């Protein structure tokens, strides 16, 4: 399972990349417009932070296949390293995924609400598919069930496309997506922090330290504790 940061905020990306086992960064138009820098500058700055080996996902704005392909090629030239082009699963998007796959440009099929959208995108050659878990739940659907059914379809039909679950609003959704066959997940920084946050752990660490200090004072290994 790989973990991606779903954000374009440079401070948060820097911190998450330093502390957590991060495989890359996913962005979308809504995420990029929140930042103060121009989008190309923001994407280049993200690339500087994560380096060229980690994947950076960039979503196209165009809605017809030939323009999607041009936009994808532009992003590939402007942003060095492993850049994956996110393309919404419309008919034009599927056509663009086929064209880009033939040109060896890696794509992620995004804004997925149904298992069949994922299967068709995978057949078109998408390297990843991204079901929108919380947005499906918001429509009275069952986002985790969609993740699980995509995983089943990919196994039955021997698809090598990876399932990158996205759109999470809480830790439970992330956890259930991982249990239901998501190969990878992209999560906002605020939720990544909550993945390991548990009050009893912090409390136990304090108890270990205070018991230790009662016997050994500030000495620990070759360090002096604060
Ligand atoms: O990566 C896709 C994701 O950002 C959509 O998430 O929270 O806007 O539904 P959300």
Boltz pocket constraint, residues with backbone or C-beta under 6 A from the ligand:
constraints:
  - pocket:
      binder: B
      contacts: [[A, 6], [A, 26], [A, 27], [A, 28], [A, 30], [A, 132], [A, 134], [A, 135], [A, 166], [A, 167], [A, 168], [A, 186]]
      max_distance: 6.0
